[in-house]
Amino acid sequence: MKNRLITIVLAAILALSACNLRSAPIASPTPINADQGQPVGVTPSPTDTPELQPSNTVMPLATITPTITPTRTPSAAMVTPKSEAVNCRFGPGTTYLAIGGLKTGASVPILGRNGDGTWWQIQNPNNVSENCWVSSLATNTTGNVAAVPMAAAPQPFVTLVTVNTPATISAPACPGSIPPIDFTGTIDVNGPVTVTYHFQTEQGGILPDHTLVFTQFGPLNVSDNSYTPPLAAGTYWVKLFVTAPNSLTAQASYTITCP
């Protein structure tokens, strides 16, 4: 009887335990949002590529040496005599006075040219303070002649004036009448130019102006016989004035005697 009772108790305990197991709640997994981590159901796999770490080392850039193409600078224009020394004239032409010369073998810079390139302007070898001109026909050139600028011909001028001493005037008696005095002189220029001049006397004052055209350098004679002085014994001055293109003066004297 006692064994039966124990068996019934054990059976009741087992039945009660089975009921408790069926009623226990089952925990459900926490959901994962796909935009906050890995997609649902995807397990990240390790990568075989090692992560690159930033480096503070600065790699030098390759040094590039630029290639410089040399630019050829045209050489300065030079002139030298062909076979013998040449005249260097005041202006571009044989109508101008020679004021210097370029020796054989000498080579000097060209400073300018005339309109048709037949004459070259250079520094005067005989006077570095002035320029002069040499003929292209008598010279050879080197360098960049095309770059030579045009130079204007200089204005010629009077370089020398002289007055000749008039012959002594001898009158039979003073006062009285005598023929006009013939005043003469020379005017010298260094190139083609028109000159204006006049004579002036101590007795009679300024005589009329005259114009003289020079076609080339050199002297020309001038005169004026329009003056009749008062007949008074004595010695008097006479002057030749050039007023254009520049001013120059020369002086002489004449004598009037009354035996």
Phi and psi restraints in degrees (value plus and minus 20) as a CYANA .aco file:
   2 LYS   PHI     -85.2   -45.2
   2 LYS   PSI     -60.9   -20.9
   3 ASN   PHI     -85.7   -45.7
   3 ASN   PSI     -55.3   -15.3
   4 ARG   PHI     -86.5   -46.5
   4 ARG   PSI     -59.5   -19.5
   5 LEU   PHI     -85.1   -45.1
   5 LEU   PSI     -60.9   -20.9
   6 ILE   PHI     -83.8   -43.8
   6 ILE   PSI     -59.6   -19.6
   7 THR   PHI     -84.1   -44.1
   7 THR   PSI     -60.3   -20.3
   8 ILE   PHI     -85.4   -45.4
   8 ILE   PSI     -60.3   -20.3
   9 VAL   PHI     -83.8   -43.8
   9 VAL   PSI     -64.6   -24.6
  10 LEU   PHI     -83.7   -43.7
  10 LEU   PSI     -57.9   -17.9
  11 ALA   PHI     -86.0   -46.0
  11 ALA   PSI     -57.5   -17.5
  12 ALA   PHI     -86.9   -46.9
  12 ALA   PSI     -60.2   -20.2
  13 ILE   PHI     -83.1   -43.1
  13 ILE   PSI     -64.2   -24.2
  14 LEU   PHI     -83.6   -43.6
  14 LEU   PSI     -57.4   -17.4
  15 ALA   PHI     -86.7   -46.7
  15 ALA   PSI     -62.0   -22.0
  16 LEU   PHI     -84.6   -44.6
  16 LEU   PSI     -57.3   -17.3
  17 SER   PHI     -85.6   -45.6
  17 SER   PSI     -59.0   -19.0
  18 ALA   PHI     -84.1   -44.1
  18 ALA   PSI     -55.0   -15.0
  19 CYS   PHI     -87.0   -47.0
  19 CYS   PSI     -59.7   -19.7
  20 ASN   PHI     -84.9   -44.9
  20 ASN   PSI     -57.2   -17.2
  21 LEU   PHI     -84.8   -44.8
  21 LEU   PSI     -57.1   -17.1
  22 ARG   PHI     -93.7   -53.7
  22 ARG   PSI     -41.8    -1.8
  23 SER   PHI    -114.9   -74.9
  23 SER   PSI     -23.1    16.9
  24 ALA   PHI     -90.8   -50.8
  24 ALA   PSI     112.6   152.6
  25 PRO   PHI     -90.4   -50.4
  25 PRO   PSI     128.7   168.7
  26 ILE   PHI    -125.1   -85.1
  26 ILE   PSI     102.9   142.9
  27 ALA   PHI     -89.0   -49.0
  27 ALA   PSI     116.2   156.2
  28 SER   PHI    -121.1   -81.1
  28 SER   PSI     125.8   165.8
  29 PRO   PHI     -85.9   -45.9
  29 PRO   PSI     126.4   166.4
  30 THR   PHI     -94.7   -54.7
  30 THR   PSI     107.6   147.6
  31 PRO   PHI     -89.6   -49.6
  31 PRO   PSI     133.4   173.4
  32 ILE   PHI    -135.4   -95.4
  32 ILE   PSI     106.2   146.2
  33 ASN   PHI     -96.5   -56.5
  33 ASN   PSI     110.0   150.0
  34 ALA   PHI     -89.8   -49.8
  34 ALA   PSI     -48.6    -8.6
  35 ASP   PHI    -104.5   -64.5
  35 ASP   PSI     -16.8    23.2
  36 GLN   PHI    -135.2   -95.2
  36 GLN   PSI     -21.4    18.6
  37 GLY   PHI    -187.5  -147.5
  37 GLY   PSI    -166.4  -126.4
  38 GLN   PHI     -94.8   -54.8
  38 GLN   PSI     131.2   171.2
  39 PRO   PHI     -76.8   -36.8
  39 PRO   PSI     131.6   171.6
  40 VAL   PHI     -79.1   -39.1
  40 VAL   PSI     110.1   150.1
  41 GLY   PHI      62.5   102.5
  41 GLY   PSI     -16.7    23.3
  42 VAL   PHI    -126.8   -86.8
  42 VAL   PSI     106.2   146.2
  43 THR   PHI    -122.4   -82.4
  43 THR   PSI     100.9   140.9
  44 PRO   PHI     -82.3   -42.3
  44 PRO   PSI     119.7   159.7
  45 SER   PHI    -125.1   -85.1
  45 SER   PSI     123.7   163.7
  46 PRO   PHI     -84.0   -44.0
  46 PRO   PSI     126.7   166.7
  47 THR   PHI    -119.8   -79.8
  47 THR   PSI     129.7   169.7
  48 ASP   PHI    -108.1   -68.1
  48 ASP   PSI     -31.3     8.7
  49 THR   PHI    -107.4   -67.4
  49 THR   PSI      99.5   139.5
  50 PRO   PHI     -87.3   -47.3
  50 PRO   PSI     126.4   166.4
  51 GLU   PHI     -92.6   -52.6
  51 GLU   PSI     112.4   152.4
  52 LEU   PHI    -101.7   -61.7
  52 LEU   PSI     110.6   150.6
  53 GLN   PHI    -116.3   -76.3
  53 GLN   PSI     118.0   158.0
  54 PRO   PHI     -82.7   -42.7
  54 PRO   PSI     125.6   165.6
  55 SER   PHI    -136.0   -96.0
  55 SER   PSI     120.5   160.5
  56 ASN   PHI    -110.1   -70.1
  56 ASN   PSI     -18.9    21.1
  57 THR   PHI    -103.2   -63.2
  57 THR   PSI     104.6   144.6
  58 VAL   PHI    -113.0   -73.0
  58 VAL   PSI     100.2   140.2
  59 MET   PHI    -100.1   -60.1
  59 MET   PSI     110.0   150.0
  60 PRO   PHI     -87.9   -47.9
  60 PRO   PSI     121.6   161.6
  61 LEU   PHI     -96.3   -56.3
  61 LEU   PSI     132.1   172.1
  62 ALA   PHI     -85.4   -45.4
  62 ALA   PSI     112.6   152.6
  63 THR   PHI     -97.0   -57.0
  63 THR   PSI     104.0   144.0
  64 ILE   PHI    -130.1   -90.1
  64 ILE   PSI      99.2   139.2
  65 THR   PHI    -111.4   -71.4
  65 THR   PSI      95.4   135.4
  66 PRO   PHI     -87.1   -47.1
  66 PRO   PSI     125.5   165.5
  67 THR   PHI    -111.0   -71.0
  67 THR   PSI      98.0   138.0
  68 ILE   PHI    -117.6   -77.6
  68 ILE   PSI     101.0   141.0
  69 THR   PHI    -110.5   -70.5
  69 THR   PSI      95.9   135.9
  70 PRO   PHI     -84.3   -44.3
  70 PRO   PSI     116.5   156.5
  71 THR   PHI    -117.9   -77.9
  71 THR   PSI     106.3   146.3
  72 ARG   PHI     -97.7   -57.7
  72 ARG   PSI     102.0   142.0
  73 THR   PHI    -112.3   -72.3
  73 THR   PSI     102.2   142.2
  74 PRO   PHI     -79.6   -39.6
  74 PRO   PSI     118.8   158.8
  75 SER   PHI     -95.0   -55.0
  75 SER   PSI     134.7   174.7
  76 ALA   PHI     -87.0   -47.0
  76 ALA   PSI     126.9   166.9
  77 ALA   PHI     -92.8   -52.8
  77 ALA   PSI     112.6   152.6
  78 MET   PHI    -148.2  -108.2
  78 MET   PSI     136.1   176.1
  79 VAL   PHI    -155.2  -115.2
  79 VAL   PSI     123.5   163.5
  80 THR   PHI    -165.3  -125.3
  80 THR   PSI     129.3   169.3
  81 PRO   PHI     -81.9   -41.9
  81 PRO   PSI     128.4   168.4
  82 LYS   PHI     -89.8   -49.8
  82 LYS   PSI     -76.7   -36.7
  83 SER   PHI    -157.6  -117.6
  83 SER   PSI     -41.4    -1.4
  84 GLU   PHI    -167.4  -127.4
  84 GLU   PSI     145.9   185.9
  85 ALA   PHI     -78.3   -38.3
  85 ALA   PSI     126.8   166.8
  86 VAL   PHI    -142.7  -102.7
  86 VAL   PSI     130.9   170.9
  87 ASN   PHI     -90.4   -50.4
  87 ASN   PSI     124.8   164.8
  88 CYS   PHI    -134.4   -94.4
  88 CYS   PSI      93.7   133.7
  89 ARG   PHI    -121.0   -81.0
  89 ARG   PSI     141.3   181.3
  90 PHE   PHI     -80.4   -40.4
  90 PHE   PSI     -55.0   -15.0
  91 GLY   PHI    -157.3  -117.3
  91 GLY   PSI     156.8   196.8
  92 PRO   PHI    -100.5   -60.5
  92 PRO   PSI      58.0    98.0
  93 GLY   PHI     144.8   184.8
  93 GLY   PSI     138.6   178.6
  94 THR   PHI     -95.2   -55.2
  94 THR   PSI     -26.0    14.0
  95 THR   PHI    -102.1   -62.1
  95 THR   PSI     -23.0    17.0
  96 TYR   PHI    -121.6   -81.6
  96 TYR   PSI     130.7   170.7
  97 LEU   PHI     -88.0   -48.0
  97 LEU   PSI     119.7   159.7
  98 ALA   PHI     -97.0   -57.0
  98 ALA   PSI     101.9   141.9
  99 ILE   PHI    -136.0   -96.0
  99 ILE   PSI     -17.6    22.4
 100 GLY   PHI    -189.3  -149.3
 100 GLY   PSI    -192.2  -152.2
 101 GLY   PHI    -175.9  -135.9
 101 GLY   PSI     129.4   169.4
 102 LEU   PHI    -128.5   -88.5
 102 LEU   PSI      98.3   138.3
 103 LYS   PHI     -95.1   -55.1
 103 LYS   PSI     137.7   177.7
 104 THR   PHI     -81.0   -41.0
 104 THR   PSI     114.4   154.4
 105 GLY   PHI      68.8   108.8
 105 GLY   PSI     -35.6     4.4
 106 ALA   PHI     -96.2   -56.2
 106 ALA   PSI     121.0   161.0
 107 SER   PHI    -151.0  -111.0
 107 SER   PSI     102.6   142.6
 108 VAL   PHI    -150.7  -110.7
 108 VAL   PSI     136.5   176.5
 109 PRO   PHI     -86.9   -46.9
 109 PRO   PSI     124.9   164.9
 110 ILE   PHI    -109.0   -69.0
 110 ILE   PSI     106.3   146.3
 111 LEU   PHI    -115.9   -75.9
 111 LEU   PSI     -48.8    -8.8
 112 GLY   PHI    -186.8  -146.8
 112 GLY   PSI     157.1   197.1
 113 ARG   PHI    -163.1  -123.1
 113 ARG   PSI     140.0   180.0
 114 ASN   PHI    -105.0   -65.0
 114 ASN   PSI    -197.9  -157.9
 115 GLY   PHI     -78.9   -38.9
 115 GLY   PSI     -59.6   -19.6
 116 ASP   PHI    -123.4   -83.4
 116 ASP   PSI      -9.9    30.1
 117 GLY   PHI      49.1    89.1
 117 GLY   PSI       5.1    45.1
 118 THR   PHI    -114.6   -74.6
 118 THR   PSI     -29.8    10.2
 119 TRP   PHI    -156.8  -116.8
 119 TRP   PSI     122.0   162.0
 120 TRP   PHI    -130.9   -90.9
 120 TRP   PSI     116.3   156.3
 121 GLN   PHI    -114.0   -74.0
 121 GLN   PSI     111.6   151.6
 122 ILE   PHI    -155.7  -115.7
 122 ILE   PSI     151.7   191.7
 123 GLN   PHI     -95.6   -55.6
 123 GLN   PSI     114.8   154.8
 124 ASN   PHI     -83.3   -43.3
 124 ASN   PSI      96.9   136.9
 125 PRO   PHI     -80.9   -40.9
 125 PRO   PSI     -42.0    -2.0
 126 ASN   PHI    -114.9   -74.9
 126 ASN   PSI     -30.5     9.5
 127 ASN   PHI    -179.2  -139.2
 127 ASN   PSI      79.4   119.4
 128 VAL   PHI     -89.5   -49.5
 128 VAL   PSI     -28.1    11.9
 129 SER   PHI    -104.1   -64.1
 129 SER   PSI     -22.7    17.3
 130 GLU   PHI    -159.2  -119.2
 130 GLU   PSI     143.9   183.9
 131 ASN   PHI    -127.2   -87.2
 131 ASN   PSI     141.2   181.2
 132 CYS   PHI    -169.2  -129.2
 132 CYS   PSI     159.6   199.6
 133 TRP   PHI    -147.0  -107.0
 133 TRP   PSI     118.6   158.6
 134 VAL   PHI    -140.4  -100.4
 134 VAL   PSI     129.5   169.5
 135 SER   PHI     -96.2   -56.2
 135 SER   PSI     119.3   159.3
 136 SER   PHI     -89.9   -49.9
 136 SER   PSI     -43.6    -3.6
 137 LEU   PHI     -91.9   -51.9
 137 LEU   PSI     -45.0    -5.0
 138 ALA   PHI    -122.3   -82.3
 138 ALA   PSI     -14.1    25.9
 139 THR   PHI    -155.1  -115.1
 139 THR   PSI     142.3   182.3
 140 ASN   PHI    -133.6   -93.6
 140 ASN   PSI     130.7   170.7
 141 THR   PHI    -144.0  -104.0
 141 THR   PSI     133.8   173.8
 142 THR   PHI    -156.2  -116.2
 142 THR   PSI     144.1   184.1
 143 GLY   PHI      66.0   106.0
 143 GLY   PSI    -186.4  -146.4
 144 ASN   PHI    -104.5   -64.5
 144 ASN   PSI      59.5    99.5
 145 VAL   PHI     -87.1   -47.1
 145 VAL   PSI     -47.9    -7.9
 146 ALA   PHI     -83.5   -43.5
 146 ALA   PSI     -43.4    -3.4
 147 ALA   PHI    -107.9   -67.9
 147 ALA   PSI     -21.6    18.4
 148 VAL   PHI     -89.4   -49.4
 148 VAL   PSI     105.4   145.4
 149 PRO   PHI     -96.5   -56.5
 149 PRO   PSI     138.3   178.3
 150 MET   PHI     -96.3   -56.3
 150 MET   PSI     120.2   160.2
 151 ALA   PHI    -143.6  -103.6
 151 ALA   PSI     118.1   158.1
 152 ALA   PHI     -96.1   -56.1
 152 ALA   PSI     125.2   165.2
 153 ALA   PHI     -86.5   -46.5
 153 ALA   PSI     121.4   161.4
 154 PRO   PHI     -92.6   -52.6
 154 PRO   PSI     140.0   180.0
 155 GLN   PHI    -103.3   -63.3
 155 GLN   PSI      95.9   135.9
 156 PRO   PHI     -83.4   -43.4
 156 PRO   PSI     140.8   180.8
 157 PHE   PHI    -170.9  -130.9
 157 PHE   PSI     150.1   190.1
 158 VAL   PHI     -97.7   -57.7
 158 VAL   PSI     108.3   148.3
 159 THR   PHI    -123.2   -83.2
 159 THR   PSI     -41.8    -1.8
 160 LEU   PHI    -176.6  -136.6
 160 LEU   PSI     121.1   161.1
 161 VAL   PHI    -152.3  -112.3
 161 VAL   PSI     115.3   155.3
 162 THR   PHI    -154.3  -114.3
 162 THR   PSI     134.4   174.4
 163 VAL   PHI    -145.1  -105.1
 163 VAL   PSI     111.5   151.5
 164 ASN   PHI    -101.5   -61.5
 164 ASN   PSI     124.5   164.5
 165 THR   PHI     -95.4   -55.4
 165 THR   PSI     100.6   140.6
 166 PRO   PHI     -84.9   -44.9
 166 PRO   PSI     134.3   174.3
 167 ALA   PHI     -83.8   -43.8
 167 ALA   PSI     130.4   170.4
 168 THR   PHI     -85.1   -45.1
 168 THR   PSI     114.8   154.8
 169 ILE   PHI    -115.4   -75.4
 169 ILE   PSI     101.4   141.4
 170 SER   PHI    -136.2   -96.2
 170 SER   PSI      96.6   136.6
 171 ALA   PHI    -127.3   -87.3
 171 ALA   PSI     126.1   166.1
 172 PRO   PHI     -81.1   -41.1
 172 PRO   PSI     -54.0   -14.0
 173 ALA   PHI    -173.4  -133.4
 173 ALA   PSI     131.2   171.2
 174 CYS   PHI    -143.3  -103.3
 174 CYS   PSI     111.2   151.2
 175 PRO   PHI     -96.1   -56.1
 175 PRO   PSI     148.0   188.0
 176 GLY   PHI     159.5   199.5
 176 GLY   PSI    -187.5  -147.5
 177 SER   PHI    -136.0   -96.0
 177 SER   PSI     124.4   164.4
 178 ILE   PHI    -156.8  -116.8
 178 ILE   PSI     140.9   180.9
 179 PRO   PHI     -91.1   -51.1
 179 PRO   PSI     143.4   183.4
 180 PRO   PHI     -79.3   -39.3
 180 PRO   PSI     129.8   169.8
 181 ILE   PHI    -105.5   -65.5
 181 ILE   PSI     117.8   157.8
 182 ASP   PHI    -117.9   -77.9
 182 ASP   PSI      83.2   123.2
 183 PHE   PHI    -108.4   -68.4
 183 PHE   PSI     112.0   152.0
 184 THR   PHI    -154.1  -114.1
 184 THR   PSI     139.5   179.5
 185 GLY   PHI    -191.0  -151.0
 185 GLY   PSI    -191.3  -151.3
 186 THR   PHI    -154.3  -114.3
 186 THR   PSI     129.2   169.2
 187 ILE   PHI    -147.0  -107.0
 187 ILE   PSI     109.1   149.1
 188 ASP   PHI    -136.0   -96.0
 188 ASP   PSI     114.2   154.2
 189 VAL   PHI    -147.4  -107.4
 189 VAL   PSI     146.0   186.0
 190 ASN   PHI    -126.6   -86.6
 190 ASN   PSI      -8.0    32.0
 191 GLY   PHI     156.1   196.1
 191 GLY   PSI     158.0   198.0
 192 PRO   PHI     -82.3   -42.3
 192 PRO   PSI     104.4   144.4
 193 VAL   PHI    -185.8  -145.8
 193 VAL   PSI     137.2   177.2
 194 THR   PHI    -122.9   -82.9
 194 THR   PSI     110.4   150.4
 195 VAL   PHI    -136.1   -96.1
 195 VAL   PSI     119.5   159.5
 196 THR   PHI    -132.8   -92.8
 196 THR   PSI     114.2   154.2
 197 TYR   PHI    -169.9  -129.9
 197 TYR   PSI     147.3   187.3
 198 HIS   PHI    -180.0  -140.0
 198 HIS   PSI     140.6   180.6
 199 PHE   PHI    -118.8   -78.8
 199 PHE   PSI     136.6   176.6
 200 GLN   PHI    -162.8  -122.8
 200 GLN   PSI     117.1   157.1
 201 THR   PHI    -139.4   -99.4
 201 THR   PSI     137.1   177.1
 202 GLU   PHI     -88.9   -48.9
 202 GLU   PSI     -49.8    -9.8
 203 GLN   PHI    -107.6   -67.6
 203 GLN   PSI     -59.5   -19.5
 204 GLY   PHI    -131.1   -91.1
 204 GLY   PSI     -26.9    13.1
 205 GLY   PHI      64.6   104.6
 205 GLY   PSI    -172.6  -132.6
 206 ILE   PHI    -102.4   -62.4
 206 ILE   PSI     111.4   151.4
 207 LEU   PHI    -113.9   -73.9
 207 LEU   PSI     149.4   189.4
 208 PRO   PHI     -81.4   -41.4
 208 PRO   PSI     132.9   172.9
 209 ASP   PHI     -91.9   -51.9
 209 ASP   PSI     130.9   170.9
 210 HIS   PHI    -152.2  -112.2
 210 HIS   PSI     133.4   173.4
 211 THR   PHI    -139.9   -99.9
 211 THR   PSI     115.6   155.6
 212 LEU   PHI    -152.6  -112.6
 212 LEU   PSI     107.5   147.5
 213 VAL   PHI    -119.2   -79.2
 213 VAL   PSI     102.7   142.7
 214 PHE   PHI    -119.5   -79.5
 214 PHE   PSI     109.2   149.2
 215 THR   PHI    -114.2   -74.2
 215 THR   PSI     -30.2     9.8
 216 GLN   PHI    -179.9  -139.9
 216 GLN   PSI     156.5   196.5
 217 PHE   PHI     -87.6   -47.6
 217 PHE   PSI     143.1   183.1
 218 GLY   PHI      99.5   139.5
 218 GLY   PSI     156.7   196.7
 219 PRO   PHI    -113.1   -73.1
 219 PRO   PSI     132.5   172.5
 220 LEU   PHI    -153.9  -113.9
 220 LEU   PSI     126.9   166.9
 221 ASN   PHI    -102.3   -62.3
 221 ASN   PSI     125.7   165.7
 222 VAL   PHI    -151.7  -111.7
 222 VAL   PSI     136.5   176.5
 223 SER   PHI    -177.5  -137.5
 223 SER   PSI     144.6   184.6
 224 ASP   PHI    -175.9  -135.9
 224 ASP   PSI     100.0   140.0
 225 ASN   PHI    -139.6   -99.6
 225 ASN   PSI      10.9    50.9
 226 SER   PHI    -113.8   -73.8
 226 SER   PSI     -17.4    22.6
 227 TYR   PHI    -128.0   -88.0
 227 TYR   PSI     109.5   149.5
 228 THR   PHI    -135.4   -95.4
 228 THR   PSI      88.1   128.1
 229 PRO   PHI     -95.8   -55.8
 229 PRO   PSI     136.7   176.7
 230 PRO   PHI     -83.3   -43.3
 230 PRO   PSI     119.5   159.5
 231 LEU   PHI    -102.3   -62.3
 231 LEU   PSI      75.5   115.5
 232 ALA   PHI    -162.7  -122.7
 232 ALA   PSI     106.1   146.1
 233 ALA   PHI     -79.9   -39.9
 233 ALA   PSI     119.3   159.3
 234 GLY   PHI     131.2   171.2
 234 GLY   PSI     157.0   197.0
 235 THR   PHI    -134.3   -94.3
 235 THR   PSI     111.9   151.9
 236 TYR   PHI    -152.7  -112.7
 236 TYR   PSI     131.1   171.1
 237 TRP   PHI    -107.9   -67.9
 237 TRP   PSI     135.1   175.1
 238 VAL   PHI    -155.6  -115.6
 238 VAL   PSI     118.7   158.7
 239 LYS   PHI    -146.3  -106.3
 239 LYS   PSI     127.7   167.7
 240 LEU   PHI    -132.0   -92.0
 240 LEU   PSI      97.6   137.6
 241 PHE   PHI    -126.5   -86.5
 241 PHE   PSI     108.2   148.2
 242 VAL   PHI    -121.2   -81.2
 242 VAL   PSI     107.5   147.5
 243 THR   PHI    -131.9   -91.9
 243 THR   PSI     -35.6     4.4
 244 ALA   PHI    -173.6  -133.6
 244 ALA   PSI     123.0   163.0
 245 PRO   PHI     -99.4   -59.4
 245 PRO   PSI     -29.2    10.8
 246 ASN   PHI    -160.6  -120.6
 246 ASN   PSI     158.2   198.2
 247 SER   PHI    -129.5   -89.5
 247 SER   PSI     107.3   147.3
 248 LEU   PHI    -166.5  -126.5
 248 LEU   PSI     133.8   173.8
 249 THR   PHI    -160.4  -120.4
 249 THR   PSI     124.2   164.2
 250 ALA   PHI    -152.6  -112.6
 250 ALA   PSI     135.3   175.3
 251 GLN   PHI    -159.5  -119.5
 251 GLN   PSI     126.2   166.2
 252 ALA   PHI    -162.4  -122.4
 252 ALA   PSI    -191.8  -151.8
 253 SER   PHI    -162.0  -122.0
 253 SER   PSI     136.8   176.8
 254 TYR   PHI    -152.7  -112.7
 254 TYR   PSI     139.1   179.1
 255 THR   PHI    -148.3  -108.3
 255 THR   PSI     119.4   159.4
 256 ILE   PHI    -137.4   -97.4
 256 ILE   PSI     105.2   145.2
 257 THR   PHI    -137.5   -97.5
 257 THR   PSI     131.8   171.8
 258 CYS   PHI    -150.5  -110.5
 258 CYS   PSI      72.2   112.2
